[in-house]
Amino acid sequence: MQFALLIFESPEAFAARNADENDPYLGAWRAYYKALVEAGIYVGGNPLQPPETGTTVRLKDGKRRVQDGPFADTKEQLGGFTILELPSLDAALEWAARCPAASIGAVEVRPVSPEYRRRVTG
Amino acid sequence: MSGSEQESTHRAIERVARESYGRLVAYLSSHTHDVGSAEDALSNALVAALETWPRDGVPQNPEAWLLTTARRSFIDLVRHWQVAEASEPTLVLLREESKDMTLSPEFPDERLKLLFVCAHPAIDPAMHTPLMLQTVLGLDAARIAHAFLVSPTTMGQRLVRAKTKIRDGGIRFEIPQERELPQRLDAVLEAIYAAFGIGWDDMAGVDQRGRDLAEEAIWLGRVLLQLMPQEAEVHGLLALMLHCEARRAARRGPDGGYVPLSEQDCQNWSLPLIEEAERHLDKASSRGRTGRFQLEAAIQSVHAERARSGGIQWNAIMMFYEQLMRISPTLGTRTGYAAAVAEAKGAEAGLAALDGIDADAISAYQPYWAVRAHLLQRLGKTPEALDAFDRAIGLAEDPAVRQFLLQRRG
């Protein structure tokens, strides 16, 4: 089954993206990505631009409400996601614990919902 | 009652709970096999103690007080949960014993039976350790869940399921027969060591989750030794855990960075713990029956020797690993063996030993990649070394280990 690792990062972690090639956080992510691919469990994923680049849209009473930035106003923001193919939640949690963001931010593990996907995509 | 008196009462309750928890649960559940109800009864008794002891003072025999109170609650619980007819003999038995209790505070220590039940072959091996931590030490599901990296709800459900199996599955509360004892004892030792070794790998690091459980595991090891003082492997397991525990402070540098075993400052090792470990290892070898835990403890003992001699006898370590490979050729053993070979005979030979390990088994095994990276680097095979470092870094969970490997990678 597939699991999404939702990567929540602090402002410092987002700032580290502009650091040079030798940045340890970047190095850790490169190594983590390699480990996922070599283990044959990597399905896909992408980092996201920092939260301030986000725009939130809602439709209320038929009117568009557009808001700068992310919906939630918390310190740690969604910084990316990774989809993994694994046999169980236990295995997904093991891999989440190894994620470089787990020790300085948070990683939320969510099973992908193929049932709902089928209902949507038909 | 003054604040400090109150505090000392609370401490007394904590101490009795800690010392007696497993004995009381084991004793209460040995007839009914109903571990869950025994735990509930005991926690009711502890709540009652928190209410009455600060007011009336700590009783003369706190454990007997807890047992009497827990037993009353236990009878209610069992009556509530079981069909009255089926459990009647049990209830009569419990009531009879209840009368005796007032005469003698002594009751048999059934913890050994409980340990064997927790590690019974009919119970999912993954639940052996969590069951022991809960039923013998009284750890709550949330804390166990943390250590095992699952959600507290999930761990709670798994524990309940395992206890239902113990209650309804016909698992006997007994010490196994001579014939099956070695194998059954192995399962108990494995489960205790698993508590100690969660995420703890001597080559690659210190795991936060493991550190919390190390003391609990040593406590379990001491309980087991008290109950089976004749068994060489019980001594071996305790020796192994004490040797590792002795180095806890040395595993981190002043800046919080990871320090590998061979670079640790021996000044920071705990001499009393090392001496205690050595005493157990001596006792074990005097029994003349070698085993996995004694061999692993012997390897640690050679490392500890560095505090006295200043050097490491890698040949001795390699020999112990060779013996270990014959009885327990786990991934950890094979990786440790390769690391020892590299020190004793050179990096080429170590690498050859690593190459002998099945490629499928090591794709997510961090220590293998850490050792491989170091050996390739030593041989000047830079591109391959960088690749192996990346694998080791990507599989590391401890940020300090990750940092250490990133620095070594360069």
Interface residues (C-beta under 8 A of the other chain):
Chain A: P24 G27 A28 R30 A31 Y32 Y33 K34 A35 L36 E38 A39 G40 L89 D90 L93 E94 A97 R98 P100 A102 S103 I104
Chain B: L149 V150 T154 S363 A364 D387 F389 D390 R391 A392 I393 G394 L395 A396 E397 P399 R402 Q403 L406 R409
